[in-house]
Amino acid sequence: MSTIILAIESSCDETSAAIIKDGKILNNIIATQSVHENYGGVVPELASRAHQQNIVPVITNALRNANIHKSALSAVAFTQGPGLLGALLVGSSFAKAMALALGIPLITVNHMQAHILAHFIDDPKPRFPFLCLTVSGGHTQIVLVEDFLKMQVIGEAKDDAVGEAFDKTAKLLGLPYPGGPLIDKYAHDGNPNAFDFPETEMSGLDYSFSGIKTAILYFLREQEKNNDHFIEENLNDLCASIQATLIKMLLQKLKKAAKETGIKEIAIAGGVSANTGLRNALQIEAKKRNWNIYIPKFEYCTDNAAMIAMTAHFKFLAGEFSDQRTSPNPRMSL
């Protein structure tokens, strides 16, 4: 008998549903929210309302697209955390109600664990143990992955995540939200060595990205005293230099982690793993250090239900189910 799981992702500003059958992803339906562009960032209350509007049509579309009737489902999975509490509540409430009504198991999924396990959706798949640099708007972590459900954070950002650093520096440059992808876009035509920005050094394998934002702020203020059009005239070079600095900081710790552990299986995951500069830099390092690298498809980098479904598949096989007393955990750790 086949195992069919419906997975729901609603941790931030994307409502997503996916169907997985015997470990194979059948679809990955995503409804994005454009309303936040007007505010320069995600507004939690607006995100929650949009999830309420989107969740029924998104799940209906996922079931219909996969030609699966709800009565054929083996379990319902949802993102328990981390994320925005109101957004998580929408997904968890729907999942709990559906599992209860159908009399099938409920599976909770850690959003960050799911980003890592997105690598098992398609080939090639990493071999255990491997290191995963998980980079997003809310997290920057180096994770030692020993098995599907056995992971350990060995390094992380102690203040701002690198995705936040990208978005906030983009805002300083006058770019609209989300600014991270725009920095990547303009960096293609810029000189990464045009401007020198200081790197923050942390002990061990930990990161700090708050200092570089402050340094860029003061740098831009100083330059604009003499030239009101400095940013406009140097936008490509600024983006390239900022991106190169952030990527260098990321890879320095990753290289250190690989050396300390002796692991050559290296993966990246999370929204920032869609950054082409990071992807290219990782490929260069891989050739130098004889790494086997794993980079997810763009559609599995940002928040999506396919990665929730894949994680739920492994938890189903392990018999890790939850009950109706479970609740969202916005500060959930790996």
C-alpha positions in Angstrom: 0.0 0.0 0.0 1.3 3.4 -1.0 2.2 6.1 1.6 0.8 9.5 0.5 1.4 12.6 2.6 0.0 16.1 2.2 2.5 18.7 3.4 1.7 22.3 4.3 4.2 25.2 4.6 3.1 28.6 6.1 6.1 29.8 8.1 6.4 33.3 6.6 4.9 34.9 3.5 4.4 31.9 1.1 1.5 29.5 1.4 2.5 26.1 -0.1 1.2 22.6 -0.3 2.8 19.5 -1.8 1.9 15.8 -2.2 4.6 13.1 -1.7 3.9 9.4 -2.7 6.3 6.7 -1.5 9.1 9.3 -1.3 8.5 10.9 -4.6 7.3 14.6 -4.8 4.3 14.8 -7.1 3.9 18.6 -7.0 4.8 21.7 -5.2 2.1 24.4 -5.2 3.1 27.9 -3.9 1.1 31.1 -3.5 3.3 34.1 -2.9 2.3 37.4 -1.2 3.1 40.7 -3.0 1.5 42.9 -0.4 4.7 43.2 1.7 6.5 45.0 -1.1 4.7 48.2 -0.1 6.2 48.0 3.4 9.8 47.1 2.8 9.5 43.8 4.7 7.1 41.1 5.8 4.2 42.4 7.9 3.1 39.5 10.2 -0.6 40.4 10.4 -0.9 40.8 6.6 1.0 37.5 6.1 -1.5 35.7 8.4 -4.5 37.1 6.6 -3.0 36.1 3.2 -2.4 32.6 4.4 -6.1 32.3 5.5 -7.1 33.3 2.0 -4.7 31.1 0.2 -4.6 27.8 2.2 -7.8 26.2 0.9 -7.3 26.9 -2.8 -3.6 25.9 -2.5 -4.3 22.6 -0.9 -7.2 21.9 -3.2 -5.0 22.6 -6.2 -2.3 20.2 -4.8 -4.7 17.4 -4.4 -6.4 17.9 -7.7 -3.0 18.4 -9.5 -1.8 15.0 -8.1 -5.1 13.3 -8.8 -5.3 12.3 -5.2 -8.5 12.2 -3.2 -8.2 13.2 0.5 -9.4 9.8 1.5 -6.2 8.3 0.1 -3.9 10.3 2.3 -1.8 8.5 4.8 -0.8 11.5 6.9 -0.9 15.3 7.0 2.3 17.3 7.7 2.9 20.9 8.5 5.7 23.3 9.5 5.8 23.7 13.2 8.5 26.3 13.3 10.6 28.4 13.2 8.6 31.2 11.7 6.0 33.9 12.3 3.5 32.7 14.9 0.4 33.9 13.2 1.5 32.4 9.9 2.4 29.1 11.5 -1.0 29.0 13.2 -2.9 29.0 9.9 -1.0 26.0 8.6 -1.0 24.0 11.9 -4.7 24.6 12.5 -5.7 23.4 9.0 -3.4 20.4 9.2 -4.7 19.4 12.7 -8.3 19.7 11.6 -7.8 17.8 8.4 -5.9 15.0 10.2 -8.5 14.7 12.9 -11.4 14.7 10.3 -9.7 12.0 8.2 -8.5 10.0 11.2 -4.9 9.9 10.0 -1.5 10.7 11.6 -0.2 14.2 12.0 3.5 15.0 11.4 5.3 18.2 12.6 8.3 19.4 10.6 11.2 21.7 11.6 11.5 24.3 8.8 15.3 24.4 8.9 15.6 20.6 8.9 13.4 20.6 5.9 15.6 23.0 4.0 18.5 20.5 4.4 16.4 17.5 3.4 15.3 19.2 0.3 18.5 17.7 -1.1 16.9 14.3 -1.2 14.1 15.4 -3.5 16.2 14.9 -6.6 19.5 13.4 -7.6 22.4 13.7 -6.9 21.8 13.2 -3.2 24.5 13.8 -0.5 26.1 11.0 1.4 26.2 10.9 5.2 27.8 12.5 6.9 27.7 15.9 5.2 28.0 19.6 6.1 25.2 21.9 5.1 25.5 25.7 5.0 21.9 26.7 5.7 21.4 30.4 4.8 18.1 32.3 4.8 16.6 35.6 6.0 16.3 34.3 9.5 19.1 31.8 9.9 22.7 31.2 9.1 24.0 27.8 10.2 26.6 25.2 9.5 25.0 21.9 10.2 26.6 18.5 10.6 24.1 16.0 9.1 24.7 12.4 10.2 21.4 10.9 9.1 18.0 12.0 7.8 16.8 12.9 11.3 20.1 13.4 13.1 21.6 16.8 12.7 23.8 19.1 14.8 24.4 22.8 14.5 28.2 23.4 14.8 28.2 27.1 13.8 25.6 29.9 13.5 25.0 33.6 13.3 25.0 35.2 16.7 23.1 38.3 15.5 21.7 39.0 12.1 21.3 36.2 9.5 23.1 36.7 6.2 19.8 37.0 4.3 18.9 39.9 6.6 22.2 41.5 5.9 21.5 41.2 2.2 18.0 42.7 2.5 19.1 45.5 4.9 22.1 46.6 2.9 19.9 46.6 -0.2 17.5 49.0 1.6 20.5 51.3 2.3 21.1 51.3 -1.5 17.5 52.3 -2.1 16.5 48.9 -3.6 12.9 47.6 -3.1 12.0 44.6 -0.9 13.1 41.9 -1.2 16.5 43.4 -1.9 18.7 40.3 -1.7 17.9 39.0 -5.2 18.5 42.5 -6.6 21.9 42.8 -5.1 22.7 39.5 -6.8 21.3 40.8 -10.1 23.3 44.1 -10.1 26.4 42.3 -8.9 26.7 40.5 -12.2 27.7 43.7 -13.9 29.9 45.1 -11.1 33.5 44.8 -9.8 33.6 42.8 -6.6 36.9 44.5 -5.7 35.7 48.1 -6.2 35.1 48.7 -2.5 36.6 47.2 0.6 34.2 46.4 3.5 35.4 45.1 6.9 34.6 41.5 7.8 33.4 40.6 11.3 35.4 37.8 13.0 33.8 35.5 15.5 35.4 32.6 17.4 34.9 29.0 16.3 32.5 28.5 13.5 30.0 31.2 14.4 29.1 34.3 12.3 28.2 37.9 12.9 26.7 40.1 10.2 25.4 43.1 12.1 28.8 45.0 11.9 29.0 45.0 8.1 25.6 46.7 7.8 26.8 49.5 10.1 30.1 49.8 8.1 28.2 50.1 4.8 25.8 52.7 6.3 28.6 55.0 7.4 30.5 54.4 4.2 27.5 55.5 2.1 26.9 58.5 4.3 30.5 59.7 3.9 30.5 59.2 0.1 27.2 61.0 -0.3 28.5 64.1 1.4 30.6 64.7 -1.7 28.4 63.2 -4.3 24.6 63.0 -4.0 24.5 60.5 -6.9 27.2 58.2 -5.5 25.0 55.1 -5.0 23.3 55.6 -8.4 26.6 55.9 -10.2 28.2 53.0 -8.5 25.3 50.7 -7.9 26.7 47.6 -9.7 30.1 47.9 -8.1 28.5 48.4 -4.6 26.3 45.3 -5.0 29.2 43.2 -6.3 31.5 44.3 -3.4 28.9 43.8 -0.7 28.0 40.4 -2.1 31.6 39.3 -2.4 32.3 40.3 1.2 29.3 38.4 2.6 30.1 35.3 0.5 33.7 35.4 1.6 32.5 35.5 5.3 30.2 32.5 4.7 32.8 30.4 3.0 35.6 31.1 5.4 33.7 29.3 8.2 32.5 26.6 5.9 36.1 25.8 4.8 37.1 25.8 8.5 34.3 23.4 9.3 35.2 21.1 6.5 38.9 21.1 7.6 38.1 20.4 11.2 35.6 17.6 10.5 37.4 16.1 7.5 34.1 16.0 5.6 34.1 16.7 1.8 30.4 16.2 1.2 29.2 19.9 1.2 25.7 21.2 0.7 23.9 24.6 0.8 20.3 25.2 1.5 17.8 28.0 2.3 16.7 31.1 0.5 20.2 32.6 0.1 21.4 29.4 -1.6 19.6 30.7 -4.7 22.3 33.5 -4.8 24.3 32.9 -8.0 27.4 34.5 -6.5 27.3 32.0 -3.6 26.7 29.1 -6.0 29.6 30.0 -8.2 32.0 30.6 -5.3 31.1 27.3 -3.8 31.8 25.5 -7.1 35.2 27.2 -7.3 36.1 26.1 -3.7 34.9 22.6 -4.5 37.4 22.3 -7.3 40.2 23.6 -5.1 39.4 21.3 -2.2 38.1 18.2 -3.9 34.6 18.6 -2.4 31.5 16.9 -3.6 28.9 19.7 -3.5 25.1 19.7 -3.6 23.1 22.7 -4.6 19.3 22.5 -4.7 17.2 23.6 -7.6 16.0 27.2 -7.3 12.4 26.1 -6.6 13.6 24.2 -3.5 15.7 27.1 -2.1 13.0 29.4 -0.9 10.2 28.3 1.4 8.2 25.5 -0.2 6.1 22.5 0.9 8.1 19.9 -1.1 10.9 20.1 1.4 8.3 19.7 4.2 6.9 16.7 2.4 10.3 15.1 2.0 11.0 15.5 5.7 7.6 14.2 6.6 8.3 11.1 4.5 11.4 10.2 6.6 9.5 10.9 9.8 6.6 8.7 8.7 9.1 5.9 8.1 10.6 6.4 11.5 7.1 6.5 13.1 7.6 10.0 14.4 4.0 11.3 14.7 2.4 14.1 16.8 -1.0 14.5 18.4 -3.6 17.2 18.5 -2.0 18.9 21.5 1.0 20.0 19.4 1.3 23.7 18.7 3.5 26.0 16.6 6.9 27.0 17.9 8.1 30.2 16.2 11.5 30.0 17.9 12.0 26.3 17.2 15.6 25.2 17.0 17.2 22.5 15.0 
